[in-house]
Amino acid sequence: MSEDDLWPVVPSEVVAETLADPSVSAEVFSTVAALTVAICEDPWLTASDQVGTDPDWREILIPKGFGIAEYRIDRKNQQVLLTRIVLF
């Protein structure tokens, strides 16, 4: 996979604040980080679901039952905005 095939994942301010919280364990943080790498490689992950009628608005369960993530694919700029994560 070349760099041109990657879709940089940009966290929203809310996501950045959530992940910066010291109460978030290293295991949860690393699992979310691994998920962002997977999204970077393929934003239309088969495990993700379309939200509403917009195919570029996606949600996916965070592995290990740690929560759910929502993101928006920006085709024009070939990037992904990680809009929200809800940790369980």
Backbone as CSV, one residue per row, in Angstrom:
resi,resn,N_x,N_y,N_z,CA_x,CA_y,CA_z,C_x,C_y,C_z
1,MET,0.852,-1.176,0.000,0.000,0.000,0.000,0.894,1.234,0.000
2,SER,0.635,2.152,-0.902,1.422,3.376,-0.961,0.767,4.464,-0.113
3,GLU,1.533,5.513,0.158,0.988,6.640,0.926,-0.211,7.266,0.238
4,ASP,-0.257,7.217,-1.098,-1.372,7.792,-1.835,-2.676,7.038,-1.588
5,ASP,-2.567,5.801,-1.140,-3.752,4.984,-0.862,-4.294,5.204,0.546
6,LEU,-3.563,5.925,1.385,-3.965,6.126,2.772,-4.896,7.318,2.927
7,TRP,-5.761,7.238,3.907,-6.720,8.300,4.237,-6.405,8.783,5.653
8,PRO,-5.657,9.886,5.803,-5.326,10.360,7.145,-6.585,10.542,7.992
9,VAL,-6.492,10.133,9.250,-7.610,10.255,10.184,-7.325,11.439,11.100
10,VAL,-8.229,12.424,11.078,-8.101,13.637,11.867,-9.128,13.575,13.008
11,PRO,-8.664,13.578,14.260,-9.629,13.526,15.360,-10.278,14.892,15.590
12,SER,-11.571,14.871,15.883,-12.247,16.112,16.258,-11.728,16.531,17.635
13,GLU,-12.045,17.739,18.036,-11.614,18.237,19.345,-12.185,17.355,20.460
14,VAL,-13.422,16.937,20.304,-14.064,16.074,21.313,-13.329,14.744,21.430
15,VAL,-12.970,14.158,20.301,-12.243,12.885,20.310,-10.876,13.072,20.956
16,ALA,-10.181,14.127,20.593,-8.857,14.397,21.165,-8.943,14.552,22.684
17,GLU,-9.959,15.256,23.153,-10.138,15.428,24.602,-10.449,14.104,25.283
18,THR,-11.281,13.293,24.658,-11.621,11.984,25.229,-10.373,11.128,25.364
19,LEU,-9.564,11.071,24.322,-8.365,10.229,24.355,-7.264,10.796,25.247
20,ALA,-7.299,12.099,25.513,-6.304,12.718,26.382,-6.640,12.542,27.867
21,ASP,-7.834,12.076,28.159,-8.268,11.877,29.537,-7.376,10.824,30.197
22,PRO,-6.740,11.157,31.316,-5.837,10.209,31.954,-6.524,8.934,32.458
23,SER,-7.844,8.957,32.572,-8.544,7.755,33.036,-8.698,6.705,31.930
24,VAL,-8.407,7.077,30.679,-8.472,6.117,29.572,-7.244,5.208,29.675
25,SER,-7.506,3.920,29.780,-6.392,2.974,29.957,-5.533,2.883,28.695
26,ALA,-4.333,2.405,28.875,-3.421,2.220,27.745,-3.994,1.219,26.748
27,GLU,-4.681,0.182,27.250,-5.260,-0.822,26.364,-6.368,-0.218,25.489
28,VAL,-7.215,0.599,26.088,-8.276,1.252,25.311,-7.663,2.208,24.297
29,PHE,-6.703,3.021,24.733,-6.059,3.979,23.837,-5.409,3.264,22.656
30,SER,-4.679,2.193,22.927,-3.989,1.498,21.836,-4.975,0.800,20.898
31,THR,-6.107,0.343,21.434,-7.121,-0.284,20.589,-7.751,0.751,19.661
32,VAL,-8.033,1.944,20.185,-8.570,3.017,19.346,-7.524,3.438,18.310
33,ALA,-6.270,3.515,18.718,-5.204,3.871,17.771,-5.113,2.843,16.643
34,ALA,-5.209,1.567,16.974,-5.172,0.515,15.946,-6.379,0.630,15.015
35,LEU,-7.537,0.978,15.563,-8.721,1.173,14.731,-8.517,2.331,13.764
36,THR,-7.895,3.416,14.216,-7.665,4.548,13.311,-6.715,4.169,12.178
37,VAL,-5.757,3.301,12.460,-4.864,2.817,11.399,-5.671,2.017,10.374
38,ALA,-6.563,1.168,10.850,-7.403,0.387,9.930,-8.288,1.297,9.087
39,ILE,-8.842,2.338,9.706,-9.669,3.296,8.959,-8.810,4.034,7.933
40,CYS,-7.596,4.381,8.312,-6.667,5.070,7.408,-6.403,4.234,6.159
41,GLU,-6.324,2.935,6.341,-6.053,2.030,5.224,-7.293,1.763,4.372
42,ASP,-8.466,1.777,4.993,-9.716,1.521,4.262,-10.895,2.112,5.030
43,PRO,-11.296,3.348,4.713,-12.380,3.994,5.460,-13.722,3.264,5.370
44,TRP,-13.906,2.467,4.334,-15.160,1.736,4.175,-15.006,0.312,4.722
45,LEU,-14.512,0.203,5.926,-14.306,-1.105,6.547,-15.600,-1.914,6.523
46,THR,-15.475,-3.209,6.270,-16.676,-4.043,6.206,-17.393,-4.098,7.553
47,ALA,-16.686,-3.890,8.632,-17.309,-3.899,9.956,-18.016,-2.590,10.280
48,SER,-17.818,-1.569,9.441,-18.474,-0.279,9.698,-19.850,-0.247,9.041
49,ASP,-20.713,0.568,9.608,-22.064,0.719,9.086,-22.288,2.148,8.637
50,GLN,-23.020,2.283,7.571,-23.420,3.595,7.072,-24.429,4.190,8.051
51,VAL,-24.303,5.490,8.336,-25.251,6.184,9.198,-26.230,6.929,8.301
52,GLY,-27.493,6.627,8.418,-28.498,7.281,7.583,-28.321,6.942,6.116
53,THR,-28.538,7.947,5.270,-28.465,7.723,3.827,-27.123,8.131,3.220
54,ASP,-26.232,8.658,4.038,-24.936,9.141,3.558,-23.887,8.033,3.654
55,PRO,-23.394,7.517,2.520,-22.418,6.423,2.570,-21.069,6.829,3.160
56,ASP,-20.812,8.123,3.296,-19.546,8.589,3.843,-19.613,8.881,5.339
57,TRP,-20.770,8.716,5.941,-20.931,8.875,7.389,-20.990,7.471,7.959
58,ARG,-20.006,7.089,8.777,-19.857,5.699,9.193,-19.791,5.589,10.717
59,GLU,-20.141,4.426,11.211,-19.924,4.103,12.615,-19.391,2.681,12.687
60,ILE,-18.608,2.436,13.722,-17.994,1.121,13.876,-17.785,0.845,15.356
61,LEU,-17.953,-0.406,15.729,-17.662,-0.796,17.097,-16.155,-0.798,17.309
62,ILE,-15.741,-0.290,18.449,-14.327,-0.348,18.806,-14.061,-1.780,19.287
63,PRO,-13.035,-2.434,18.753,-12.765,-3.822,19.137,-12.683,-4.025,20.653
64,LYS,-12.892,-5.244,21.059,-12.850,-5.677,22.460,-14.003,-5.105,23.278
65,GLY,-15.023,-4.574,22.599,-16.176,-4.038,23.303,-15.912,-2.740,24.036
66,PHE,-14.891,-1.993,23.589,-14.508,-0.763,24.283,-15.393,0.434,23.948
67,GLY,-16.239,0.334,22.932,-17.100,1.464,22.612,-17.482,1.498,21.149
68,ILE,-17.828,2.698,20.700,-18.241,2.910,19.319,-17.585,4.191,18.811
69,ALA,-17.264,4.200,17.528,-16.655,5.375,16.897,-17.495,5.787,15.700
70,GLU,-17.592,7.089,15.494,-18.253,7.632,14.307,-17.247,8.473,13.544
71,TYR,-17.351,8.396,12.228,-16.432,9.185,11.414,-17.075,9.570,10.094
72,ARG,-16.518,10.595,9.498,-17.006,11.132,8.225,-15.874,11.076,7.217
73,ILE,-16.119,10.462,6.073,-15.119,10.357,5.016,-15.210,11.603,4.141
74,ASP,-14.092,12.287,3.991,-14.006,13.493,3.159,-13.305,13.097,1.861
75,ARG,-14.093,12.732,0.866,-13.513,12.265,-0.405,-12.715,13.357,-1.114
76,LYS,-13.202,14.591,-1.046,-12.547,15.700,-1.741,-11.094,15.871,-1.277
77,ASN,-10.868,15.772,0.032,-9.531,15.980,0.591,-8.834,14.668,0.964
78,GLN,-9.450,13.546,0.626,-8.946,12.213,0.936,-8.449,12.132,2.376
79,GLN,-9.399,12.391,3.289,-9.108,12.252,4.704,-10.379,11.822,5.428
80,VAL,-10.228,11.469,6.683,-11.340,11.017,7.491,-11.359,11.842,8.773
81,LEU,-12.534,12.362,9.127,-12.687,13.086,10.382,-13.324,12.136,11.393
82,LEU,-12.575,11.805,12.412,-13.094,10.984,13.504,-13.904,11.919,14.396
83,THR,-15.229,11.857,14.264,-16.093,12.858,14.892,-16.453,12.576,16.337
84,ARG,-16.545,11.289,16.684,-16.974,10.971,18.049,-16.575,9.556,18.398
85,ILE,-16.154,9.383,19.642,-15.996,8.051,20.190,-16.728,8.026,21.526
86,VAL,-17.413,6.936,21.760,-18.092,6.726,23.025,-17.483,5.482,23.624
87,LEU,-16.821,5.640,24.755,-16.172,4.508,25.395,-17.126,3.868,26.398
88,PHE,-17.142,2.536,26.401,-17.999,1.799,27.335,-17.205,1.413,28.560
